[in-house]
Amino acid sequence: MFYVGEEVEVVSEKQTLSGRLHLPSGSSAIVAVAGQGKLELFAPLASALHEVNIATFLVDLGTGSPSSSDPTDNLPSRSLIEVLSSRLEHAVDWLSERSETRDLDVGFLGLGRSAGASLLCASREPYGVEAVLVTEGFELLTDTELEQIQAATLLVTAADNTPAQMRAERALGALRSTKAVRTISGSVSNLLEEPHAVTEALPLITWWFSEHLLPLRKRAVG
């Protein structure tokens, strides 16, 4: 079974999220790639994960505004990740209801403003997410929220951004799960629009999820 960019919708009472589902044959894990708009920009990240037989669900968290008069662009950062985290929870629930995806181990890849939402969702669903990789947003969570994350967590920052590295180290100190910090050159805020940064990020992404998602099923079988 292999769905090549199957366009899907996650429908709830308050919102509808757009997404793109890729299921390589024989996948035992899936990464929910959380973004806001322009899902085509995530194609290189998804393709890299498919190469190691990890399924992907590219989900647009920016399409679920409860009302057109309350755009998320105008929300303060903390309020924004609360809204986006709720939407990501709906997306994960949707995966758990589909016969093709309900048994897959789940990871989160959060970029830009969706990064903090991915961490917050992992904090609130501690036993439903096995691995997380984010490029920012960790400073928006409290130490208590970070402590609740059970997923293996990789924080990625820009090599020339000392304040971001300091924020990542603070978050690392609060995390109680398997954790690490890595740096790449270029801007992580505009990662998808910087080819050099994408090239550096791809090995980190495939390494982290291969290391912390794929072995799970092997251990269970063994």
Secondary structure, 3 states (H helix, E strand, C coil): CCCCCEEEEEECCCCEEEEEEECCCCCCEEEEEEECCCHHHHHHHHHHHHHCCCEEEEEEHHHCCCCCCCCHHHCCHHHHHHHHHHHHHHHHHHHHHCCCCCCCEEEEEECCCHHHHHHHHHHHCCCCCCEEEECCCHHHCCHHHHHCCCCEEEEEEECCCHHHHHHHHHHHHHCCCCEEEEEECCCCCCHHHCHHHHHHHHHHHHHHHHHHCHHHHHHHHC
